[in-house]
Amino acid sequence: MSDDSRPTPSGARTAAVIPAAGRGVRLGPGAPKALRTLNGTPMLIHAVRAMAASRAVSLVVVVAPPDGAAEVKTLLDAHALPERTDFLVVPGGESRQESVRIGLDALPPGIDIVLVHDAARPLVPVDTVDAVIEAVRDGAPAVVPALPLADTVKQVEPAGAPGEPEPVVATPERARLRAVQTPQGFDRDTLVCAHETVTENVTDDASMVEQLGLRVVVVPGHEEAFKVTRPLDLVLAEAVLARRRLNDGF
């Protein structure tokens, strides 16, 4: 159960929506990506714990595969989660955008700030979560954590066939570019309006708010909030967890 008596600086209540309905084909055949294990625990559980680690988050909504809501609910019930936070599992849709909208529809009244977090980013530190929430509380309608790029980026003309050379058409100024992570944070009404209004050119939830003409701001992300997409990412995530156990008894 959630502890609604704990203080929140502005009185705003925060919920996190975790769309976890995808199959994760780039990790190969088998279980959906969110249910792959890190250190014996499904990535989804790590992601849920990462959201619930923030004392500002009173509710976490997990949007499960359409035919897997019961399985995900059983999974959450089987793992130790903070008692101060409420958890809800709802069946998702065919696309990430539809699943986020379903998660939004499941939120109760009284939630003012919504985080949208990738289940495939299981190791985001709580300080990053809190920084996103604080920026929304300070008045930003949409907030994204992001990192500067380590590599030079080239804009290319896509190849006609896989493996063919691609002509470079531009080299963007790296200092003005950021690699975006999650959780992305939003004023609830703003995000609901974006999902009701924007249907095309959707790359993430913040891009939908951009299309409304509203301000999106960036706060510092964290190198451990990387997205687990390929098998090598699983190796890196296991290494991060091993270091946390060694340093923090995690």
N, C-alpha and C positions, 0 to 999 in steps of 0.2 A: 504494500500500500504506500501511497505517497504521503509525505509529511508536509502538508500545506502551511504549517506554521513557520517553516524556516524562512528567513528573510530574503527578499529580493529587492535590490536597491531602488528600482523604479516601480515595484509592485507588479511588473509584467511577468506573466507566466510563460514558460517556454516548453514546447514539445519538439521532439525529433521524429522525422519520418525517414525510414530506411527502406528504399525500394530494393527488394531482394528476390524479384521474380524471374531474373534472367538465368540463362543456362550456362553462360561462361564458356563458349565453345573454344576460345583460344587456349584454355587450360587442358583441352583434350576431352575425351569421352568420360562419362561417369556422372557423379553427383553434380547438381548445380554448383556454380562457383562459390556462392555464399555458404554452402554446406561443406566445402573442402576444409580439412582440419589443419590447424597450426598448433604445434605442440599438443596434439590430441584433442583440441577444442575447435569446433567449427568457426570459420572466419566470422560468420554472422554473430555468434556469441561475443567474440572479441569486439566487433563493431558496436553491438548493443551496450556492452560494458563501457566502451569508450564514451558513448553519449551519456549514459547514466552516471559516469564519473563526475560530471558537472553537477554541482548542487543546484544549479539554476534549472535543470531539466526535470520536470515533474512527470512527463509521460514520453514513452518511446513507442511509436507505431511501426511495426514491421509489416511491410507489404510482401506477402509470400507468393510463390508460384500459384497460379489459379487452382491447381489440383493438389497443392501441398500445404494449405493453411493448417490443417490438423497436425501434420508432421512438424511444422515449425513451432506450433504452440506447444507440442510435447517436448520439443527441443529446449525451448525457453524454460519450461517448467522443470527440466532435468538439470539445469545449471544454476549455480548460485548467482543471483542478481541483487543489486541494492534494494533493500526493503523500502527505502524512501521514494522509489520511483515506480510508477505504474507502467504496465506493459500491455499492448494490444496487438493482436495479429489479425490482418484482414487479407483476403485473397486479392491478388493484383490483376493487372490487365495485360494486354498483348505488347505494349510498349512501356518504356520507362516513364514517359510523360503521363500516360494513362495511369500507371501505378502510383505516381506521386499525387495525381489528382484524387485517386481513390483514398490515399492516405490522408490528404487534406480533408476530404469529406467525412472522414472518421473522427476528426478532432472534436472534442467537446467545446461548449462555450467557455469563455474565460481564458483561452490560450491567445496570447498576443504576438508571440514570436515563434516562428517555425524554422527549425533546422532541417535541411535535406542532406542526408549523408549516404555515401556509397558504402554498401556492405563490403565491397572489395577494398576498402581502406580501413582495415581492422585495427591499425596501430596509432591512429591520430592521438596526440597527447591532449590531456584535459586543458592545458593552458591555451591551446589553439581553439578548442571549443568555446572556452570562456571569452576569449578575445573576440570571436565572431559575435557572440551574444551581446557583449558589452557595446560593440559598435552599432548594433541594431538599436539597443536601448538609448544610445546617444543620438539617434535620429536618422540613421541611414536606412532607406527602405530595403536595400539588398547589400549583402556583404559576402565576399569570397576570400578565403585564405589562399595565398599564392606565393610562389618562390621565383626569384630571378632565374633566368636560364643559364646553365653552365656552358651550353654548346651554342655555336653560331647556327642560325637558322636560315635556310634557303627556301624561297618560294619558287616552285617549279611548275612547269607545264606537265600534267600527269601523262604517263606513258600510255600508248595505245594498247599495249599488252603487258602482262606481268613480267618483270625482269628486264624490260627494255630501258635503255638510258633515258633520263628525263632532263630536258633543257632547263637551266636555271633562268628565271626571269627577274628575280630581285633578291636582295639580301636585306631583310628588315633590320632596323637598329635594335640590337639586342637589349640595350639599356631600357627600352620602352616596352619590352615584352615580359610577360609573367606566365608561369605554368600554374594553372588553377587547380586547387584541391577541393576537398569537402571536409567538414560540413559547410554548406552555404547557408547563410542566415537571412531571414526575411521578416519584415512586418507581415503579419498574417493576411490582412486585407489586400496588401499589394500582391502577394503571391497568388491568392485566390483570383484576383482580377487578371493576373497574367495568364493563368491556366484557362480562364473563361474567354480570353481575348486572342491569345497567340497560338497559332497552330502550325506555322511553317518556320523553317530555318532555326529549329530548336537544337542547340548543342548542349546546353545545360539550363538549369532553372534561372540563373542570373541573366542569361542571354534573352530570356523571355521578358524579364523586367526591363532590360535595355530597350527592347522593341516597344515598350510602353513609353519610352522617352524619359524614364526615371533614372536617378543616380544610383550607380553601383560602385561600391568602394572596395578596395583590397586591403586586407590586413596580412601581416606576415604569416606564412604557412610554416610547415615543419617537414624536415627531410624524412621523418618516420611516418608521415601521412601519405606515403606513396600508394599507388593502386596496384593491387595484386592481380595481374592479368595473365602473365606467362609463367611457365614452370620455374624460371630463374627467380622470379619475384617471390615465389614460395620459399626458396632457399634463403633469400635475403630477409624475409619476414621471420623465419625461424631463427636466424642469427640475431635479429633485433630482440626477439623474445628471450633468447639465451642471455644476451647482455643485460636485459632488464632483470632477469632472475638473479644474475650474479651481483648486480649493483644495488638492486632495490628489494630483493626477495620477492619479486613479482610472481 
